[in-house]
Amino acid sequence: MNGLSDVRLTLHSQELEAGQRDSARNEMLRNAPSGLGRWGLFWHRLHTRKVLLTLTPEQLKDVGLTREQALEEGLKPFWRL
């Protein structure tokens, strides 16, 4: 390949990676109710993460999470995705 093709492939792969990150972020935001502003979204995350920490083993099994996964997500600060 010539140098120009290598540059194009590198740029294209970077665009694909950026698109995957954006799509993962959008997927996370889709779980929140629509029409929320920034503070509403923060409150929603804070509330749902606190509730996640209180679920019983049976409830966690119902939603397909392990206790470790629930703790990892539940202990995240509300401003992080």
N, C-alpha and C positions, 0 to 999 in steps of 0.2 A: 504494500500500500504506500501511497505517497503521503507526505506530511499533512496535507490538507485533509485527507480522509481520516487520519488519526485524530486530528483536532475535532472534526465533526463527530466522530464516535465518542470522544471524551465528553464533548458538550452534550450530546444526546443522552449519554448515560447519566450525567449530572441532572439533566432535566427530568429524566425518569425517576431518579431518586427523590428529587424535590417534589414531584407529583405524588409519589407514594407517601411521603411525609404529610403532604397537604390532605391527601385522601384519608389517612389515618386520623388526622386531627378533625376533619369534617365528620368522620364516623363517630368520634367521641362526642362531638357537639350535637349530633343528631339525637342522642339519648336524652337530652334536656328538652323540656317543653319549649315550643316555639314562641317567639315574641318576647323572650327575656332580654333585658339589657345586661350590661356587664355585671352590675351588682346583683341582679336577679340570678344570673348564671353562677356567680360566686356563692350566693346563699344556697342555691340548689345543690351545688357540689358539696358544700360544707354539711348540709343537712343529710344528704344521701350517704355520704361517707361515714358520718356518725352512726347512722342507722345500720350500715353494713357491719360495723364493729359489734353490734348487739345481736346479730342473727345467731340462731341456734345451729348446731351441726346439721339438723334435718333441713332447715331453711336454706343453708348454704348448699347442701346437696341438691335441693330443688332448683337453685339457680345455676348450678354447675361450677361452684367455686370451692376451693379448699380454704381452710382456716388461714393458711399462710398468704394466699392470694387476697383474701378479704382484709387481713391486717396490712398488707402492703398497700392496697388501694385506700383503705380507711384512714391510714396514718399520713397520707399525702396532704400537703397544704392545699387549701381550696383554690389557690391561684395556679396550681400546676395541673396539666392535663394528664 
